[in-house]
Amino acid sequence: MKHLRAGVVQFNHAPGNKPFNLDRIRSFVGEAAAEGVQLLAFPEMCITGYWHLRHLSQSELEALAEPIPEGETSRELIALAGRHDLTIGAGLIERDRQGSLYNSYVVAMPDGTAVAHRKLHCFIHGSMSSGSEFTVFDMPRDAARVGVLTCYDNNLGENVRINALKGAEIVLAPHQTGGCDTPSPRCMGRIDPELWHHRERDPDTIEAEFRGPKGREWLLRWLPARAHDNGIFLLFSNGVGIDDDEVRTGNSMILDPYGEILSETWRARDKMVIADLDPQARAMCTGQRWIQSRRPELYQLLTVPTGREKDIRTVRFEGRTGWGGGA
């Protein structure tokens, strides 16, 4: 890994409005290039919108979906990456050659190539499939080895550890989270949408929510551990603002291999945060030393089903009905 300037963006996407969302991406890419950013991460599903997808029919989903990398959006991201000489990640619905749909995250690079990660734990819609492969790749000019884990993928520590074992020095963690109505009684919780609508005249109230247990406090219970325990830089990019009937909390941040925050925001608006990633921070860091101390012969139980496993849609929506999406 070389010294690298990275950025993460939070923005309030427009549901189903790909031209609007791509315009926001173009604007931020231009700003990032002016700041010397080499790796820029946008949120999960920021191109198509996210939470409203659970209400769409199969045909409506298919109308939003695109192939990767030959689709129009992938080509646009690749062109932007080449024009500005930086690597760009952003999320959308992928349609493969067999017609299967995925929550995918495209990473376009300035050399004209692109990779895509299919979310491993997809629950937004019954007609969308989960991916089955980890995504770790080398940036051009050997700038860094990068992994991608989308939203819920990061909740399972095994996924992050496998990225580290595959050599990831940086993990992109695009999300649409915070302010969520979840089955866990002590996890997050909804934010009144009126606070978002009134954010210009009263930013303090909603930003207090963003910094509290529905946003930043929840993230800091676990997100730094993913970086620290694996000795990686972690780029957390999140949606912000109204997302159908929930309010995303933003809190986009960049963490170093010790789990310390290099740069962050809790502002109730579209924003980019930037940090310089020093590869020396990984040298002999705690997580890297712990990985070297592993005893793989002890861990076979990790691959044995317990009988308690459930489909991700059951886990995420247990106890609730009407999540829609044709399930």
Secondary structure in CASP SS format (residue, H / E / C, confidence):
PFRMAT SS
TARGET T0000
AUTHOR 0000-0000-0000
METHOD secondary structure of the structure
MODEL  1
M C 1.00
K C 1.00
H C 1.00
L E 1.00
R E 1.00
A E 1.00
G E 1.00
V E 1.00
V E 1.00
Q E 1.00
F C 1.00
N C 1.00
H C 1.00
A C 1.00
P C 1.00
G C 1.00
N C 1.00
K H 1.00
P H 1.00
F H 1.00
N H 1.00
L H 1.00
D H 1.00
R H 1.00
I H 1.00
R H 1.00
S H 1.00
F H 1.00
V H 1.00
G H 1.00
E H 1.00
A H 1.00
A H 1.00
A H 1.00
E C 1.00
G C 1.00
V C 1.00
Q C 1.00
L E 1.00
L E 1.00
A E 1.00
F C 1.00
P C 1.00
E C 1.00
M C 1.00
C C 1.00
I C 1.00
T C 1.00
G C 1.00
Y C 1.00
W H 1.00
H H 1.00
L H 1.00
R H 1.00
H H 1.00
L C 1.00
S C 1.00
Q H 1.00
S H 1.00
E H 1.00
L H 1.00
E H 1.00
A H 1.00
L H 1.00
A C 1.00
E E 1.00
P C 1.00
I C 1.00
P C 1.00
E C 1.00
G C 1.00
E H 1.00
T H 1.00
S H 1.00
R H 1.00
E H 1.00
L H 1.00
I H 1.00
A H 1.00
L H 1.00
A H 1.00
G H 1.00
R H 1.00
H H 1.00
D C 1.00
L C 1.00
T E 1.00
I E 1.00
G E 1.00
A E 1.00
G E 1.00
L E 1.00
I E 1.00
E E 1.00
R E 1.00
D C 1.00
R C 1.00
Q C 1.00
G C 1.00
S C 1.00
L E 1.00
Y E 1.00
N E 1.00
S E 1.00
Y E 1.00
V E 1.00
V E 1.00
A E 1.00
M C 1.00
P C 1.00
D C 1.00
G C 1.00
T C 1.00
A E 1.00
V E 1.00
A E 1.00
H E 1.00
R E 1.00
K C 1.00
L C 1.00
H C 1.00
C C 1.00
F C 1.00
I C 1.00
H C 1.00
G C 1.00
S C 1.00
M E 1.00
S E 1.00
S C 1.00
G C 1.00
S C 1.00
E C 1.00
F C 1.00
T E 1.00
V E 1.00
F E 1.00
D E 1.00
M C 1.00
P H 1.00
R H 1.00
D H 1.00
A C 1.00
A C 1.00
R E 1.00
V E 1.00
G E 1.00
V E 1.00
L C 1.00
T C 1.00
C H 1.00
Y H 1.00
D H 1.00
N H 1.00
N H 1.00
L C 1.00
G H 1.00
E H 1.00
N H 1.00
V H 1.00
R H 1.00
I H 1.00
N H 1.00
A H 1.00
L H 1.00
K C 1.00
G C 1.00
A C 1.00
E C 1.00
I E 1.00
V E 1.00
L E 1.00
A E 1.00
P E 1.00
H E 1.00
Q C 1.00
T C 1.00
G C 1.00
G C 1.00
C C 1.00
D C 1.00
T C 1.00
P C 1.00
S C 1.00
P C 1.00
R C 1.00
C C 1.00
M C 1.00
G C 1.00
R C 1.00
I C 1.00
D C 1.00
P H 1.00
E H 1.00
L H 1.00
W H 1.00
H H 1.00
H C 1.00
R C 1.00
E C 1.00
R C 1.00
D C 1.00
P H 1.00
D H 1.00
T H 1.00
I H 1.00
E H 1.00
A H 1.00
E H 1.00
F H 1.00
R H 1.00
G C 1.00
P C 1.00
K C 1.00
G C 1.00
R H 1.00
E H 1.00
W H 1.00
L H 1.00
L C 1.00
R C 1.00
W C 1.00
L H 1.00
P H 1.00
A H 1.00
R H 1.00
A H 1.00
H H 1.00
D H 1.00
N H 1.00
G C 1.00
I C 1.00
F E 1.00
L E 1.00
L E 1.00
F E 1.00
S E 1.00
N E 1.00
G C 1.00
V E 1.00
G E 1.00
I E 1.00
D E 1.00
D C 1.00
D C 1.00
E E 1.00
V E 1.00
R E 1.00
T E 1.00
G C 1.00
N C 1.00
S C 1.00
M E 1.00
I E 1.00
L E 1.00
D C 1.00
P C 1.00
Y C 1.00
G C 1.00
E C 1.00
I E 1.00
L E 1.00
S E 1.00
E E 1.00
T C 1.00
W C 1.00
R C 1.00
A C 1.00
R C 1.00
D C 1.00
K E 1.00
M E 1.00
V E 1.00
I E 1.00
A E 1.00
D E 1.00
L E 1.00
D C 1.00
P H 1.00
Q H 1.00
A H 1.00
R H 1.00
A C 1.00
M C 1.00
C C 1.00
T H 1.00
G H 1.00
Q H 1.00
R H 1.00
W H 1.00
I H 1.00
Q H 1.00
S C 1.00
R C 1.00
R C 1.00
P H 1.00
E H 1.00
L H 1.00
Y C 1.00
Q H 1.00
L H 1.00
L H 1.00
T H 1.00
V C 1.00
P C 1.00
T C 1.00
G C 1.00
R C 1.00
E C 1.00
K C 1.00
D C 1.00
I H 1.00
R H 1.00
T H 1.00
V H 1.00
R H 1.00
F H 1.00
E C 1.00
G C 1.00
R C 1.00
T C 1.00
G C 1.00
W C 1.00
G C 1.00
G C 1.00
G C 1.00
A C 1.00
END
